[in-house]
Amino acid sequence: MRDSLRTTIGQFSSSGRQTQARAANARAVEPAADLPGAERGNLYMLLEVTGSGGGHAALYRQMLNAAQTAFYEASGTLSAALVRAVRNAHVVLRRANEALPEARWRAGISLAALLGEELTIAQAGPALALVSHARTVDLFPADVEATGIPLGGDERPDVELFRTSIEPGSMVLLAQNGWLNQVTPEALAVAAAAANVSLARDYLGQLAGDVELSALLVSFSEEELPEVLDEVVPGAPDAGPFERGRVRPQAEMPPTRRTADDAAHALARGLAAGVGKLTEGVRGLSERAAADEPGPPPAAPPPAPQPAPQRAPQRHSLFGKPRPAEADVEASVTTTEEAVYEETPRRSLWPLLLAVIIIPVLIGAVVIGMLWLRAQTAETQLQETLNGAETAIAEARGLPDEAAARLRLSNARDFLDQARVLKPEDPRLADLEAGYQEVLDRVDHVTPLYGIVPLWDFKESGRQLERVVISGESLFVLDRGRHQVNRWVLSQLGDSIVPAEEPVVLRKAQQAGDAVVGDLVDMTWMEAVGNQRSKLLVLDTAGGLVSYDVTWGPDRVPVTGREQWDMPQLIRGYGGNLYVVDTKANQIWRYRPGKTGYENAPEPYFTASTQVDLAGVQSIAIDGHIWLLYADGRLLKFFVGEQQPFELRGLPDNLSAPTAVVVPLEGDRLYVADAGNGRIVELTKDGQFQRQFRPREGGDVLRGMRDLFLDATGSAFYVLTNDALFKANLPKPAVPTPTPAPAQ
């Protein structure tokens, strides 16, 4: 790109005839030359997301981050990097749909990469881009009706690539395809051909009406040198790289920022021009010194008398002393060498030496001045970004509406991320991060888990921790990787454990009754019923069920109807009955207790009219209702074999890779181990979100949750992760502040 070409960036969004100079679904990336990936050039992006509730700031940010990272980190050609960026955004949206299928999000995307004066556009799904030139406006794609495969579905979208060039006066307009439901392409072409970004944005505001639309505008102009430089140093040489500049988006950069940049460029050009002039002067002085250096007197015959030459007018030199004009030089050629020697006075070399010293000093001053101005500009940008974050956090703190507060916090997060790139160690940034987290915790109903107590670290290789069960003083852990069940003994307070006298109570290939133990699948605690003692029940692949009693040790439990099982994966005991979740048969088999085991034939829990897909079930809990938790975040509720109305409401973030659900018999609460988000979620039994528990200390220990157990008193969690066991006290609900009764 030519040195004097500048970019002006503007964002536009509208909703209900209200316009903003900021769009959550748009982003412009113009990396500095010294940053990694700068050789890729500039990247301009715009998303269009449809589905349940449309897109939202967090989803936009994740998709834009994925596209940006892929573009600047991809190897290969520019086109290959753009294709990878589009497909990375597609993967993010597809995973979001897997976590929340009912959202059915789909998206279109436009990416524009500028390298030099060549613009490469990549589009997939519903997308729209216009590029204006001196006499024409290009439309991409040309067939606006052919939207292609959208992002976010099972089918990978095709990526279309286009190339064009830009020049001073060009404007790039990335817009949602939804604009075409409101206006014609010709109307958008008028906006793209506007004289500047401000006019284009005003015109888009008139076109949008009360429809929610957004756009990203990038204009290109040729920077003019300030008139003062022409007056001071006429004919100054090109200042080269000192003339390069970039105008940032108006929504992100106030006038003080542009003034600082202009001052930096002006000073750089002035210093560079001054150094150029001084260099010319020194060069001329050195030539004169060499020409004027006296030689030995000639030994030739005495000179013949010559007429006195006519002296030509003299002109002013850089240093203000007379210098012979061309006519002087021509006249002096007719004189003899002796005449020249006699007429030319001996000159000092001190001015040349001083100039040789001054030039490096001035060059150093230019460099220091540029570095200082760059530091000042970066500091100004940092403070403006931090001010934006501080304002957004303060506004969020004062908003009673949680949805509006989350929107402002999303804006604050963007500002904080930008500030972290500029100066990650800034103390003010740390304070704002703390303030942001405080407000976010309040809005998202985060209750900190203080004092998470580590009970045991599992350091053995090959482990796959699956289940934790507690009864009395015994704590059992199922390790499917090592094919064994371990037992520990709890302290009286339950805040420490020691291995039992026989730490491994059951393992694969061990003899139990008349059969050898197979692969261990799941386990549950079964309370005493009838003549049967309370015991630990373990599901294995060989004989069905193995029991363990602290007094009598392991034994085989008789089970009838095992030939009906296809793929039993989970077991749970409730009211003396045993429930076996068969994910392949899509059935839950209920066993009523017999004399010594489960000799009675199994009963299918789901009726013929209830069709349930059990693939992906992670956990089962029973409190009279049966609760099934799926890996994609669904939680289903059943009663007497029929599905009951149940919907998760009020969650600040969707469940991500949940692993366990705990439903106490008493009370109106249930708990979900949301491993993907590193939290434990508290809900009412009709689905209303109440609180989420996150560790105040210990960072992401909950992200590796495999199972969750609530003790018999309902006051403490036992959390089993990939490599450790923890205990955390369940915080009591906050007592609401009573509302004063109205005056009578």
Secondary structure, DSSP 8 states (H G I E B T S, - for coil): --TTEEEEEEEEEEETTEEES--TTEEEE---TTSTTGGG-EEEEEEEEESTT---HHHHHHHHHHHHHHHHH--S-HHHHHHHHHHHHHHHHHHHHHH-GGG--EEEEEEEEEETTEEEEEEESS-EEEEE-SS-EEEESS-TT---S-BTSSS----EEEEEE--TT-EEEEE-GGGGGTS-HHHHHHHHTSSSHHHHHHHHHHHHTTS-EEEEEEEEEE----HHHHHHSTT----GGGG------TTT--HHHHHHHHHHHHHHHHHHHHHHHHHHHHHHHHHHHHHH-------S--------------EE-TTSSEE--HHHHHHHTTS-HHHHHHHS----SHHHHHHHHHHHHHHHHHHHHHHHHHHHHHHHHHHHHHHHHHHHHHHHHH-S-HHHHHHHHHHHHHHHHHHHHH-TT-HHHHHHHHHHHHHHHHHTTEEEE---EEEEE---TT--EEEEEEETTEEEEEETTTTEEEEEEE-TTSS-EEEEEEEEEEETT-EETTEE---EEEEEEE--BTTB--EEEEEETTTEEEEEETTTEEEEE-BS-GGG-S-EEEEEEETTEEEEEETTTTEEEEE---SSSB-S--EESS-TT-----TTEEEEEESSSEEEEETTS-EEEEETTEE-----BS-SS---SEEEEE--SSSSEEEEEEGGGTEEEEEETTSBEEEEEEESSSTTGGGGEEEEEE-TTSSEEEEEESSEEEEEE---------------
